[in-house]
Amino acid sequence: MAQPTIEDVSSIDSSESSSPAIVMIASGTTPHALGFAPVGVVQLGRHITSGDFTVEIDDERMSREHATVEWQAGGWRIVDLDSRNGTFLDGARLAGELHRAGDLVLRLGHTVFVLVRDGRGHLAPREDGAAVIGPELSRAYDAIRRNATQESDTLLLHGESGSGKELAARLYHDTRTPDGPFIAVNCATIPEGVAERLLFGSKRGAFSGAIDAVGYLQSAHGGTLFLDEIADLDPAVQAKLLRVLETRDVLPIGATSPVAVELGVVAASHRELRTAIVDKQFRDDLYYRLARVVIHLPPLRARKIDAARLAVRELAAVDRRLSAHAKLIEACCVRAWPGNIRELRGAVGQAASEALAGGRDVVKVTDLPPHAGMIAGVEPHSPQSPADPGAPTLDKTSVLAAIASADGVLSVAARTLGLHRTQLYRLMEKLGISREK
């Protein structure tokens, strides 16, 4: 499957006011992108009504009047209307009614809805073949475009592994210096002791075996240097990089005179660099020079509709005859996907192979690998049944990230982590995390 390009990015008007939306993303094995605003008490079922908006849904496993949804006091009030096949919220069967904040996944029969707090970009109809990069990520990209000017020569990206940091860096480059070179460097893979030579270059005779070599900074002249995982860069090299950013001069190892360069520098890290500063692992002066513009890229678990659309696209890339069962779409939206897009694509591709091997053209949730989308150390379990009583080993960062993604709603965070709510409570107590919002 081809990687998404800059042209795939949908532009979202940042001036548009934020309001909630309900998006139907699948019915049966057919993907959809039907978004509508919740007006009063929304009737969901084979007949959907929201204010003047009405639509009929062909899903025999859904009751005609299955459930109601209402946006109320900054959250969603969901009521199951004694439906014959149940209402499932984030993978768990709903008993009666519930009020919950955040972005939620709702499955009624074989139809899947996503309830989103910020409906910007979700209400406009999409054309077939539209981008997999949806409104949440597009808002970050719009900010990159606005700041990719000749005067703004640095950009700092924060994002988890697999969240698309290099694609964001290329967007900055294509907006600012499209005709120049784009040089991508992963600082975490540079062997110890050679970062200075690779970045700044060298002159023959500067050290044993030294040759005339142009470094990455000179190679990026007139374009962009992308430094991924910059927190892993040696502190001594960080000081020299800061000087280049301040003076626009590069001094190769062994050289007596500097070389002038003009370039944009995009730095990225999955770690919080302010924490690295406190731990004396990153220079504060370099941070402040890089962080004139900071963009946070949302993880896939915060882009639930994108997760569903990515899954559908990945199945089509394997075999166009394949389609996704509603429970597979539900799982793709609900699971944490700590490896983000990279992990989801691999897992769905493997599920597609399982279905084809079984002679089926409908890919089921059971075709996914057992640990797909789960936080490392968490044993998969059915969301309809309690998890094992012993809480698995999770670090504090993973737990805090899940709680933040769930807007502090601990029951949602627990499902994201693959835990029962009481397991999460015990784990938070063990890790010293307060349950106060």
Secondary structure, 3 states (H helix, E strand, C coil): CCCCCHHHCCCCCCCCCCCCEEEEEEECCEEEEEEECCCCCEEECCEEEECCEEEECCCCCCCCCCEEEEEECCEEEEEECCCCCCEEECCEECCCEEEECCCEEEEECCEEEEEECCCCCCCCCCCCCCCCCCHHHHHHHHHHHHHCCCCCCEEEEECCCCCCHHHHHHHHHHHHCCCCCEEEEEHHHCCCCCHHHHHHCECCCCCCCCCCECCHHHHCCCCEEEEECHHHCCHHHHHHHHHHHHHCEECCECCCCCEECCCEEEEEECCCHHHHHHCCCCCHHHHHHHCCCEEECCCHHHCHHHHHHHHHHHHHHHCCCCEECHHHHHHHHHCCCCCHHHHHHHHHHHHHHHHHHCCCCEECHHHCCCCCCCCCCCCCCCCCCCCCCCCCCCCHHHHHHHHHHCCCCHHHHHHHHCCCHHHHHHHHHHHCCCCCC
